[in-house]
Amino acid sequence: MPTITVRFFAAAREAFGARETRLSAGSVDDLVDTLAEAADEQAATVLSRSSFLVNSVAATDRSAALAEGDTVDVLPPFAGG
């Protein structure tokens, strides 16, 4: 499986306690499963509500294959005013 960079933003950064990490995942679905396995309840909730970008493009097909060196951004819902 390819090694990818995962970047966490806003509440995801807080929930996972990191700005980024590297791990192996074949797809965004695999990535979510891997992250969820090690996540506490708060992080799992944030993850379930997040959207994902692969190399700055919205991941509309979360089963699409990831490639070595890809970057996946975890974007929780943002509130604003």
N, C-alpha and C positions, 0 to 999 in steps of 0.2 A: 504494500500500500504506500502511496506517496506521503511524504512529510509536508505538511502545510503549516502556515502561520495563521493563528487565530487572534484577531484583535477584538478586545471587548470595549464597548463604549457605554457611558452613562451608568445606569443601574446595573448593567451586566458587569462592568468593571468593578463596581462596588461589591456585587454578589460573589464574583469569582476571585476577588482580591488580587487582580493582576490586570495590566494593560494588554499583555499579549502572552501567548504560549505557542509552542510548536508541538504538533502531534501527528500521528498517522491516521488518515481517514480516506476512504475511497469515494465518498460523496458527502454532501451536506447532511443527509439523513444519518450516515455513519458517524459524522462529527457530533451531531446532536446526541445520538445514543451514547457515545464515548464520554461526552461532557456530562450528561445526565447521570451516568453511573457513579461518577465521583462527586456529584453536586449535593449540597445540602438542600433543604426544602426551599429556602429563599432563592437560591441560584437556579434550581429546577423550575420554579415558577417564572422567573425572569426569562429563562431559556425558552419555555413553552410559549411565551408571548412575543418573542423576538422575531425580527426578520433578518435576512442574511444577504450579504453581498459577496460575490466571488469575483475577485480582481476588479472591484468597484462596479460590478453589474449585478442587479437584483437576481437572486437565485430563485427563479420561478419554477424550475424543475429540480427539486431537492435530491432526486435520485441520480442526477447527471454526474458523470465521473469527474473527480478532481485530479489535477496533475501535480507532479512534484514542483514545489515552489509556489503553488497558489497561495493567495491570501484570502481568508474568509473573515468578514467583519460581522460581529454579532451586535445588532441594533435593537435594543428594547424600544417599546413605544415611548415617545417623547411627549411630555406635557409642556405647554407653553401658554403664553398670553400675549 
